[in-house]
Amino acid sequence: MQEHPLEEEIRINQYEARLAGIYTENGVPQIPWNACNLTGYDSAGYRSFVCVSESLLAAEQGVKFQFIEHGLNMNLIQDIAMVRVTEKLCQEYCERFGYRDTSFVTGAFPFLGAWPPREEEANAMIAWNAVIAIMGGMTGVVLKCQDEAFATPTKEGMASSVRLARHLLTLMGTQNMPDSEKLKLEEAMIEMEVRAIMEKCLEAGDGDIAVGMCKGVEAGWVDTMLTPWKYNKGKVVVMRDAENAVRYLDTGDVPLPKEVKDYHKENWPGGKRRKAPT
């Protein structure tokens, strides 16, 4: 069980970010990882919020270059929408607070839920995670390997995963996900979720995102379903819809707009899905 309170976690991360900022200021550019590779069972909006809030905290310490590492939930539309929203809002919130020279590179981290024990199933997971990153136009992708259901990854297993991903790049060429009404709708819902939580934190912290996030965890509006961190309220419940996208079953105390709550409910089994806005 992770026992460090958020205040201590932020302090440690601020130290690391300031160190990267000092190196950059002295001619040795650093690109720290801004990660949301969480448990594998989190809403896309929560993952995006983690990256956006981290981007602002890092920019405050002088970090000019950030690698935004998106943990994937393995629904093609939802994951790509999450990446697009995160890139947009990281840039927007940094610029809003005066950090206009911050640059972002995007990447993907494979699903961190249950990993299949059979070699063929593991290869399917590895390939699908890589396909999402390729179709999403991400600059980089972290890979898992066949061994991870039972043991520490081996060099042979990781080499196999790299060969698999490289061949996918060869097969797919320059293909990526075209715009669609479905993708736009998913982006709109994720963006509303992230903005709602960010603005709540900024309001509670009187403009200080670090203070606001700590208050948010204490109050439960910063919350997710599964985590080894004991301070998480855990009132949120998520599920997968028929297309394996992650949806809220219970939003707990997360301050989501009614439109977002309704959208997730519409995607429950038997729900009547709305049409994308024109």
ZILINUR-V155035 format. One record per helix or strand of 3 or more residues. SS is the DSSP state (H for helix, E for strand). FROM is the first residue (numbers start at 1). TO is the last residue. If there is no record, write none. Layout:
BEGIN
ss & from & to
SS & FROM & TO
SS & FROM & TO
END
This chain:
BEGIN
ss & from & to
H & 6 & 25
E & 31 & 35
H & 44 & 60
E & 65 & 71
H & 76 & 96
E & 103 & 109
H & 119 & 135
H & 146 & 149
H & 155 & 172
H & 181 & 204
H & 209 & 219
E & 237 & 240
E & 246 & 250
H & 258 & 266
END
